[in-house]
């Protein structure tokens, strides 16, 4: 069964109530199950069937009383148009059952809720509630300043590396390592490379141009 879009209605504090009327409940003797369902949203003081109310065949109407208006409001918002044992419940407020004391209590609770919300909104820091127009420009300036500092640091690092004697080139006649065995190995490799270089130079110098080949074949 497709669910119809809910109609938009604004409830005031006078319309809300801790008394609810639940319609379209299946006639299966499920009053205890219905009471347990609504009790999940707050303490329920009363849950009784309303036999005098007109209803559709095979359905019942129940009267539910919560201890607090906030619990009744929460239950109505969650259970209205919800499916219960195959039927879609119809939950509505019943302020006509309120006494004078109930109405005074309801108005006092709403007054405290409004005051609490006003105090929480007024105590919020200004930096979180208002956006400063110069905030973006200050962030951009700080970003540019950081980039400039990074470039200056890179230039200083390169200059210190070239001026530091540790980064100067080592001559071929000097030792690379403090260990004698390592220096001996380096010298041995250096000598082999020099021999290879000298042999390649001599081979290039000895090579002479080829003599022209004479043709000794007899001409007929």
Secondary structure, DSSP 8 states (H G I E B T S, - for coil): ------------TTT--SEEEEEEEETTT-HHHHHHHHHTTS-EEEEEE-TTS---TTEEEEEEEESSHHHHHHHHHHHTT-EETTEE-EEEE-GGG--HHHHHHHHHHHHHHHHHHHHHHHTS-HHHHS--TTHHHHHHHHHHHHHHHHHHHHHHHHHHHHHSGGGS---TTS-SSSSHHHHHHHHHHHHHHHHHHHHHHHHHHH--------------
